[in-house]
Amino acid sequence: MSNTHSGKCFCGAVEIEVTGEPEGMGYCHCSSCRSWSAGPVNAFTLWKPEAVKVTKGKNKLVSFEKTKNSQRKFCKTCGGHVMAGHAPLGLVDVYAATIPSLEFVPGVHVNYAETVLPMKDGLPKLKDFPSELGGSGESVPE
C-alpha cells in the first residue's frame, strides 16, 4: 500500500488526504450508519486524527452530530459524505468509498446484531463494538 491516499466528496469541492496505515477497516451494520449512508452497510476505514487532512474546501465541509460518538462530515455544496469523527474513540472514519486508491481489506463487522444484510465472509461478527473501543466485544454467529 502507498503511504498517502487522496479522496474527495461527490462534486470535488472538498478534498482530503490520509497518510500512513488505517487503524482498522471493516463494516458497520448499525441503524445510524445505514440511514446516513443510505445503504444496508457502511464500509469504514479508521484513522488517527493526525493522519487525516482536508487539503481543499475546508470551508465547504460541514458537520452533523446526532450523538456525541459521531461527528459526520459532508460537503455543503453537493451533500457528499466524506468522513465521521469519533472523538470519544480518538479516531476518524474516512468512508472507504471516499479514498478509492486505498485497498479496502476489512477485518471485522461491528454492530452485526443490527444487520439487515447478512454477510457470510468468514470475518468476525461483533454484536456491537470491540471491548477496547467500549463495546461488549461479544461475537455473534455468522
C-alpha positions in Angstrom: 0.0 0.0 0.0 1.1 3.5 -0.8 1.6 5.7 2.3 -0.7 8.6 1.2 -4.2 8.4 -0.4 -6.4 11.2 -1.6 -10.1 11.4 -1.8 -12.9 13.9 -2.4 -16.6 14.5 -2.0 -19.1 13.8 -4.8 -18.6 17.2 -6.6 -14.9 17.5 -5.8 -15.2 20.8 -3.7 -13.8 19.0 -0.7 -10.6 17.0 -0.9 -8.9 15.0 1.8 -5.6 13.1 2.3 -4.9 10.2 4.6 -1.3 9.3 5.4 0.1 6.0 6.9 -2.0 3.0 7.5 -5.5 2.8 8.9 -6.0 1.7 12.5 -8.7 -0.7 11.2 -11.2 -1.4 8.4 -14.5 -3.2 8.4 -18.2 -2.9 8.1 -20.7 -1.2 10.4 -24.3 -2.5 10.4 -25.8 -0.1 12.9 -29.1 1.7 12.0 -27.4 5.1 12.2 -24.7 4.2 9.6 -27.3 2.5 7.4 -29.5 5.6 7.5 -26.6 8.0 7.0 -25.1 6.1 4.1 -28.5 5.2 2.5 -27.2 1.6 2.2 -27.5 -1.6 4.1 -24.0 -1.5 5.5 -21.2 1.1 5.8 -17.6 0.3 4.8 -15.2 2.1 7.2 -11.6 2.9 7.5 -10.4 4.2 10.8 -7.5 6.7 11.2 -5.8 8.7 13.9 -7.0 12.3 13.5 -3.4 13.5 12.7 -3.4 11.1 9.7 -6.4 12.9 8.1 -6.0 16.3 6.4 -8.5 18.4 4.5 -6.5 19.7 1.5 -9.2 21.6 -0.3 -12.6 23.1 0.5 -12.3 23.1 4.3 -14.9 26.0 4.3 -17.3 23.7 2.4 -17.1 20.9 5.0 -20.0 20.9 7.4 -20.8 18.6 10.3 -23.8 16.9 11.8 -23.7 15.4 15.3 -26.7 13.2 16.2 -24.8 11.7 19.1 -21.6 12.6 20.9 -20.0 9.5 19.4 -20.1 10.6 15.7 -19.4 13.9 14.0 -20.5 13.2 10.5 -18.9 15.5 7.9 -20.2 16.2 4.4 -19.8 18.8 1.6 -22.4 21.6 1.8 -22.3 22.0 -2.0 -23.2 18.5 -3.0 -24.0 16.8 0.2 -21.4 14.1 -0.5 -20.3 12.3 2.6 -16.6 12.5 3.4 -15.9 11.2 6.9 -17.1 10.9 10.5 -15.1 11.9 13.6 -15.4 9.6 16.6 -14.0 12.0 19.2 -14.6 9.7 22.2 -12.5 7.0 20.5 -9.8 9.3 19.1 -10.5 8.1 15.6 -11.8 9.3 12.3 -13.8 7.1 9.9 -13.0 8.1 6.3 -15.6 6.2 4.3 -13.9 3.6 2.2 -15.6 4.9 -1.0 -14.0 8.3 -0.3 -10.5 7.1 -0.8 -10.6 4.8 -3.8 -6.8 4.2 -4.1 -6.8 2.5 -0.6 -7.1 -1.2 -0.9 -10.0 -2.0 1.3 -9.2 -5.0 3.5 -12.0 -5.4 6.0 -11.1 -7.2 9.3 -14.4 -7.1 11.2 -18.1 -6.5 11.2 -19.4 -4.2 14.0 -23.0 -3.8 15.3 -23.8 -7.1 13.5 -26.7 -7.7 15.8 -28.5 -4.9 13.9 -27.7 -6.3 10.4 -30.2 -6.2 7.6 -27.7 -7.7 5.1 -26.1 -10.9 6.5 -22.6 -11.3 5.0 -21.1 -14.8 5.1 -17.4 -13.8 4.5 -15.7 -15.6 7.5 -14.8 -12.3 9.2 -15.5 -11.8 12.9 -19.0 -10.5 13.6 -19.4 -8.5 16.7 -22.7 -7.8 18.5 -21.6 -4.2 19.0 -18.0 -2.9 19.2 -14.7 -4.4 20.3 -14.2 -4.2 24.1 -11.1 -1.9 23.6 -13.5 0.6 22.0 -16.1 0.4 24.7 -18.3 -2.4 23.4 -19.0 -5.8 24.7 -16.6 -7.5 22.3 -19.2 -10.3 22.1 -19.2 -12.3 18.9 -22.4 -13.3 17.2 -22.9 -16.2 14.7 -22.3 -15.5 11.0 
